[in-house]
Amino acid sequence: MNSVIQCAHCGGLFAPNLRVKNQQYCGGKDCQLARKRNWQKEKLKTDPAYKTNQKDCQADWQRETETRSGKRNGDQKRQKSLRQLISDDGKRKGHGTHRIYAF
């Protein structure tokens, strides 16, 4: 049975895999992404447990990302402070412009 059907996303013709019932999308990357998006959209509408799980996973990911970027931000601030200390010490020792302190 060599039938050819039209892809639901790109409209191109393709020979479906006989092991996949009701195949509607070809194997193109964009078409497979569209298929997955449509599946997820439908799953979120019809399955409350899936929706809750997705929401929890997204919140966990966001917390983890904020923690990582906060740690990175702190590390960058410490490095900047150290660089400033080193350059200030250099200036005080006569390497570069001299600072005059008035009391």
Secondary structure, DSSP 8 states (H G I E B T S, - for coil): ----EE-TTT--EE---TTSTT--S-S-HHHHHHHHHHHHHHHHHH-HHHHHHHHHHHHHHHHHHHHHHHHHHHHHHHHHHHHHHHHHHHHHTTSS-------
